[in-house]
Amino acid sequence: MDSNIFQNEFTCSICVKYFIDPVTIGCGHSFCMPCLCIFWEEAYHPPSCPVCRETSHQTNFKTNIVLKTRVFLARRARPYHLPSSAEQMCEIHMKTKNFFCEVMKDLLCLLCCKSKEHEAHRHCSTDWTAEEYRQKLLKEMRSVWEKTQENRRNQKRESSKIRAWEGYVSLRREMIRAEYRKVYHLLFEEERRYLERMEKESNEILQQLRASEDSMHQKGKLLRGMYEDLKKTCHKPDVELLQVRAEEGHGASVQLHMPQPVDPRLSSWPITGLIERLNHFLVPIFFENETTTCHMPLFEDLRRWLFSRDHPDVVTNATRSKYFLAWGAQTFTCGQHYWEVDVGNCRNWALGFCDDSWTMRNDMALDSEGIFLLFCIKEDNQCRLFSSSPLSPQYVERPLGHVGVFLDYECGVVSFVNVANCSLICSFLSRSFCLPLRPFLCSAPS
């Protein structure tokens, strides 16, 4: 066989060595699969034959089994003009080392394989062992090549992302701004509707109050006239007095319709995102110094104030109940903090913040400084809300369930919210806090 023909038939024209994992492309030329992959990866597209430059429309080839077998047989023949390793001779028996010991991982001649040292070991011919290892390497190469291609595809994707990233971020920025503008517009419209409804409702309640005041004024004049008439009647002589009685009828009583005071209550509509925003500042509150007492100046002063306002000429002692008191274990000197308390259906409670100087006082008077509290108190089968510093009525519905308390120390704000309907109860605004503030809770039976 001519050596050039032999070499061209079993060697790759790219690496000029025996084929490993040979493939045959569309034009009929054969190459090592690894050589062809690397050649096409480094070449310009479209892929073409390294020999004849014919464009190849197929890039996924299967191993040429026939050529692979012939290359294996040619490699075993080892003609002198083909690349091959030098034959190794056994120094003991001066025989060619044609076998490989699987245990010792060493080349042996036939006589060494039959020696006592190696006769129990497994031996294979060097060409079969080498081919087996070569196939193992090829399998590993395929795996590495697949990972190489995967990495290359990922790199292209990353490069594409990098090219598009700044444009995407710029567009995303505009989308976010547009959404926030929508939220701002939504909240602005909600605020406008809220204030309009509150204005309308407050005017209606004001008209009711004025009508009630006018009705009471007219009723007062009527009652005063009746009082004067009754007074004059009392001064009549006995005979005339009895005649008046006869004219009125025995046992007749005057049924007087008394106008009742208006209980003004503004509706509390939900504020979008209120609780979600406050929950960003939610902190766990642990109460300590829990105690029960029958003397609680806060509620006693409040009841006394309510009674004296309704009955200014009467002096009375406030009814005492059993009160539960608790103070937060931690104090706050900065930042924003939010916590919630479940007041349930309790009708007498107070909660909020107070400074340490107030907690150390024994009187805990209602007119003390350093308390920022919301009160709920039951009087005359009605529950009323008040805020401290100064004492002010809050004309909104009594919250049931959870009440949220929010502190913004730097801005001087303490707010109370009705968690159930996501509405504001009241706020202390623009206060100046100079001492640590401690959570406070007080409740009493209804």
C-alpha positions in Angstrom: 0.0 0.0 0.0 1.4 3.4 -1.0 2.3 5.4 2.2 0.7 8.6 1.0 -2.6 6.9 0.2 -2.4 5.2 3.6 -1.7 8.4 5.4 -4.5 10.3 3.6 -7.0 7.5 4.3 -6.5 7.3 8.1 -5.2 10.7 9.1 -7.0 14.0 9.7 -5.9 16.7 7.3 -6.3 19.3 10.2 -4.1 17.7 12.9 -2.3 15.3 10.5 -2.7 12.4 13.0 -4.8 9.3 13.2 -8.5 10.0 13.2 -10.1 10.2 16.6 -13.9 10.0 16.6 -13.9 10.5 12.7 -16.9 12.2 11.0 -17.5 12.6 7.3 -19.1 15.9 6.1 -21.3 16.5 3.1 -18.5 17.0 0.6 -17.0 13.6 1.5 -14.0 14.7 3.4 -13.4 13.2 6.9 -11.9 14.8 10.0 -11.5 14.3 13.7 -14.7 15.5 15.3 -12.8 17.6 17.9 -10.6 19.1 15.1 -13.6 20.0 13.0 -15.5 21.6 16.0 -12.5 23.8 16.9 -11.9 24.7 13.3 -15.5 25.8 12.7 -15.6 27.6 16.0 -12.6 29.7 15.1 -13.6 30.2 11.5 -16.1 32.7 10.0 -19.6 31.6 9.3 -21.0 29.8 7.4 -19.0 26.6 8.2 -17.1 25.1 5.3 -14.9 22.2 4.6 -11.3 22.8 5.7 -10.0 21.1 2.5 -12.3 22.1 -0.4 -14.0 25.1 1.2 -17.5 23.8 0.3 -20.1 25.2 2.6 -21.5 22.7 5.0 -25.2 23.0 5.8 -25.0 20.3 8.5 -23.1 20.8 11.7 -24.3 17.9 13.7 -22.5 14.7 12.6 -22.4 11.1 13.8 -19.3 9.1 14.2 -18.2 7.2 11.0 -18.1 3.8 12.6 -16.6 2.1 9.5 -13.8 4.6 9.3 -13.3 4.4 13.1 -12.8 0.6 12.9 -10.4 0.8 10.0 -8.4 3.4 11.8 -8.2 1.2 14.9 -7.0 -1.7 12.7 -4.5 0.5 11.0 -3.2 1.8 14.3 -2.7 -1.9 15.4 -0.7 -2.5 12.3 1.6 0.4 13.1 3.4 0.9 9.9 6.8 2.4 10.4 6.0 5.7 8.5 2.9 6.5 10.7 3.2 8.2 14.0 3.5 5.6 16.8 5.2 5.2 20.2 8.5 3.3 20.3 8.2 -0.4 21.0 9.2 -1.1 24.6 11.3 -4.2 25.3 11.2 -6.2 28.6 14.6 -5.9 30.2 14.2 -9.3 31.8 12.9 -11.5 28.9 13.9 -9.2 26.1 10.3 -9.5 24.7 8.0 -6.8 23.4 5.7 -5.4 26.1 2.4 -6.0 24.4 0.2 -6.3 27.5 -1.1 -3.9 30.2 -1.6 -5.0 33.8 -4.9 -3.5 35.2 -3.7 -4.0 38.8 -0.1 -2.7 38.6 -0.9 -0.2 35.8 2.2 -1.2 34.0 3.3 -2.6 30.5 4.4 -6.3 30.5 5.6 -8.9 28.1 3.8 -12.2 27.7 6.3 -14.1 30.0 5.9 -11.4 32.7 2.1 -11.8 32.6 2.5 -15.5 33.4 4.9 -15.0 36.3 3.8 -15.6 39.8 3.8 -11.9 40.5 1.2 -11.1 37.8 -0.6 -14.4 37.0 -3.6 -13.5 39.2 -3.9 -10.1 37.6 -6.1 -9.1 34.7 -4.1 -8.3 31.5 -5.2 -6.8 28.2 -3.3 -6.1 25.0 -1.9 -2.6 24.9 -3.8 -1.6 21.8 -7.2 -2.6 23.2 -6.4 -0.9 26.5 -5.2 2.2 24.8 -8.3 2.2 22.5 -10.6 1.7 25.5 -8.9 4.6 27.3 -9.1 6.7 24.1 -12.9 6.2 24.0 -13.1 7.2 27.6 -11.2 10.4 26.8 -13.4 11.0 23.8 -16.5 10.7 26.0 -15.0 13.1 28.4 -14.1 15.4 25.5 -17.7 15.4 24.3 -18.9 16.3 27.7 -16.3 19.1 27.9 -17.2 20.3 24.4 -20.9 20.4 25.2 -20.2 22.5 28.3 -17.9 24.7 26.1 -20.8 25.2 23.7 -23.2 25.8 26.5 -20.8 28.3 28.0 -20.4 30.0 24.7 -24.2 30.3 24.2 -24.5 31.7 27.7 -21.7 34.2 27.0 -23.5 35.3 23.9 -26.7 35.8 25.9 -24.7 37.8 28.5 -23.2 39.9 25.8 -26.7 40.5 24.4 -28.0 41.4 27.8 -25.1 43.8 28.4 -25.9 45.6 25.1 -29.6 45.9 25.9 -29.2 46.5 29.7 -28.9 50.3 29.8 -31.8 50.7 27.4 -33.9 48.3 29.4 -33.1 50.0 32.7 -33.9 53.4 31.2 -37.2 52.1 29.9 -37.9 50.4 33.3 -37.1 53.6 35.1 -39.8 55.4 33.0 -42.3 52.6 33.7 -41.7 52.8 37.4 -42.1 56.6 37.4 -45.3 56.2 35.4 -46.7 53.8 38.0 -45.8 56.0 40.9 -47.4 59.0 39.1 -50.5 56.8 38.8 -50.3 56.1 42.6 -49.8 59.8 43.3 -52.7 60.7 41.1 -54.8 58.0 42.7 -53.9 59.2 46.2 -54.4 62.8 45.2 -57.9 62.0 43.9 -58.7 59.9 46.9 -57.6 62.7 49.2 -59.7 65.2 47.3 -62.8 62.9 47.5 -62.2 62.2 51.1 -62.0 65.9 52.0 -65.0 66.7 49.9 -67.1 64.0 51.6 -65.9 65.1 55.0 -66.7 68.7 54.2 -70.2 67.7 53.1 -70.7 65.5 56.1 -69.4 68.1 58.5 -71.7 70.7 57.1 -74.7 68.4 57.4 -73.7 67.6 61.1 -73.1 71.3 61.7 -76.6 72.1 60.4 -78.0 69.3 62.7 -76.2 70.8 65.6 -77.5 74.3 64.8 -81.0 73.0 64.3 -80.7 71.1 67.6 -79.4 74.2 69.3 -82.2 76.4 67.9 -84.8 73.7 68.9 -83.4 73.6 72.4 -83.4 77.4 72.5 -87.1 77.5 71.5 -87.8 74.7 73.9 -86.1 76.7 76.6 -88.2 79.7 75.9 -91.4 77.5 76.0 -90.3 75.8 79.2 -89.5 79.2 80.8 -92.9 80.5 79.8 -94.6 77.4 81.3 -92.5 77.8 84.4 -93.7 81.4 84.7 -97.3 80.4 84.1 -97.0 77.7 86.8 -95.5 80.2 89.2 -98.4 82.6 88.6 -100.8 79.8 89.1 -99.2 78.9 92.4 -99.8 82.4 93.7 -103.5 82.4 92.9 -106.0 82.3 95.8 -107.2 78.9 96.8 -110.6 79.1 95.0 -109.0 80.3 91.7 -106.3 77.6 92.0 -109.0 74.9 92.4 -110.8 76.3 89.4 -107.6 76.0 87.3 -107.2 72.4 88.5 -110.8 71.6 87.5 -110.3 73.1 84.0 -107.1 71.0 83.5 -108.7 67.8 84.6 -107.8 65.6 87.5 -104.5 63.7 87.2 -103.7 65.3 83.8 -100.0 65.6 83.1 -98.3 67.6 80.6 -96.3 65.4 78.2 -93.2 67.4 77.2 -91.1 66.4 74.2 -87.5 67.1 75.0 -85.1 67.5 72.0 -82.1 65.2 72.4 -78.5 66.3 71.9 -76.9 65.4 68.6 -74.1 62.9 68.8 -71.8 64.1 66.0 -69.7 61.4 64.3 -67.6 61.9 61.2 -67.2 58.8 58.9 -63.7 57.3 58.8 -63.0 56.2 55.2 -60.1 53.9 54.4 -56.8 55.5 53.3 -55.2 53.4 50.6 -51.9 51.8 51.7 -52.0 53.2 55.2 -51.5 50.0 57.1 -49.1 48.6 54.5 -46.9 51.7 54.9 -47.0 51.6 58.7 -46.2 47.9 58.8 -42.8 48.8 57.4 -42.1 50.2 60.9 -43.7 47.4 62.9 -41.9 46.5 66.1 -42.7 43.9 68.7 -43.7 45.5 72.0 -43.2 43.7 75.3 -45.0 45.0 78.3 -43.6 45.0 81.8 -44.6 46.3 85.2 -48.1 45.0 84.7 -50.3 45.9 87.6 -53.9 46.1 88.7 -55.2 49.1 90.7 -58.5 50.6 91.8 -57.0 54.1 91.7 -56.4 55.4 88.2 -56.4 59.3 88.1 -56.6 59.3 84.3 -60.0 57.8 84.0 -61.2 59.3 87.3 -60.3 62.8 86.1 -61.8 62.2 82.7 -65.1 61.0 84.2 -65.1 63.9 86.6 -64.5 66.3 83.7 -67.3 64.8 81.6 -69.7 64.9 84.6 -68.8 68.5 85.5 -69.2 69.6 81.9 -72.7 68.1 81.8 -73.6 69.1 85.4 -71.5 72.1 86.3 -73.4 72.8 89.5 -73.0 69.3 90.9 -69.9 68.0 92.7 -69.6 64.2 92.7 -66.9 61.6 93.3 -66.0 59.5 90.2 -66.9 55.8 90.4 -63.8 53.7 90.9 -63.1 50.5 89.0 -60.3 48.0 88.8 -57.8 49.0 86.1 -55.0 47.1 84.4 -51.8 49.0 83.7 -48.7 48.1 81.7 -45.7 49.9 80.3 -43.5 48.9 77.4 -40.2 47.3 78.2 -38.4 49.4 75.6 -38.2 53.2 75.1 -37.7 55.2 71.9 -35.5 58.2 71.4 -35.4 58.4 67.6 -36.8 56.8 64.5 -40.2 55.6 63.4 -42.0 52.8 65.2 -45.4 51.1 64.9 -47.3 48.7 67.1 -50.8 47.3 67.5 -53.1 46.4 70.4 -56.2 44.4 70.2 -58.8 46.3 72.3 -61.5 43.8 71.3 -64.9 45.0 72.5 -63.5 46.8 75.6 -65.2 50.1 76.2 -62.7 51.7 78.7 -59.1 51.8 77.6 -56.2 54.2 77.0 -53.1 53.6 75.0 -50.2 55.5 73.4 -46.9 56.8 74.5 -45.7 58.6 77.6 -42.3 59.8 78.7 -40.5 58.2 81.6 -41.0 61.2 83.9 -44.8 60.6 83.8 -44.5 56.9 84.4 -42.5 57.5 87.6 -45.1 59.9 89.0 -47.7 58.6 91.4 -50.6 60.9 90.4 -50.7 60.1 86.6 -53.1 63.1 86.3 -55.0 63.8 83.1 -53.5 67.3 82.7 -49.9 66.0 83.0 -47.4 66.8 80.3 -45.6 64.1 78.4 -48.5 61.9 77.7 -49.8 61.2 74.2 -52.7 59.0 74.7 -56.0 58.0 73.0 -58.9 57.3 75.5 -62.1 55.3 75.0 -64.6 55.7 77.9 -68.1 54.6 78.4 -70.6 57.1 79.9 -74.4 57.0 79.7 -74.3 53.9 77.5 -72.2 55.7 75.0 -68.5 55.2 74.1 -66.6 58.4 73.5 -63.0 58.9 72.3 -60.6 61.5 73.6 -57.0 62.5 73.0 -54.8 64.0 75.7 -52.5 67.1 75.8 -54.9 68.9 75.7 -57.9 66.8 76.4 -60.0 66.9 73.1 -63.0 64.8 72.0 -62.5 62.8 68.8 -65.8 62.6 66.8 -65.2 59.3 65.0 -66.4 55.8 65.5 -64.9 53.7 68.3 -62.5 51.1 66.9 -63.2 47.5 67.4 -60.3 45.0 67.4 -56.8 46.2 66.6 -55.7 49.8 67.2 -52.4 50.8 65.6 -50.0 53.4 67.2 -47.3 55.1 65.1 -44.5 57.2 66.4 -42.2 59.5 64.3 -39.9 60.8 66.9 -38.0 63.3 64.8 -41.2 64.8 63.2 -43.0 64.9 66.6 -45.9 62.8 65.4 -48.0 60.2 67.2 -50.9 58.7 65.2 -53.6 56.2 66.0 -55.3 54.1 63.3 -58.2 51.8 63.1 -56.6 48.7 61.6 -59.9 47.0 60.7 -61.0 49.6 58.2 -57.5 51.1 57.5 -58.6 54.6 58.7 -57.1 57.3 60.8 -58.5 58.0 64.3 -56.4 61.0 65.3 -52.8 62.3 65.3 -50.6 64.5 67.6 -48.8 66.7 65.1 -45.7 68.9 65.4 -44.9 67.9 69.0 -41.5 68.3 70.5 -40.1 65.1 72.1 -37.1 65.6 74.4 -37.4 62.5 76.6 -37.5 58.8 75.9 -41.1 57.7 75.1 -42.4 54.5 76.4 -45.5 52.5 75.2 -48.4 52.6 77.7 -51.6 50.6 78.0 -54.5 50.8 80.4 -57.9 49.1 80.4 -60.9 48.8 82.7 -64.0 46.7 82.7 -67.0 48.2 81.0 
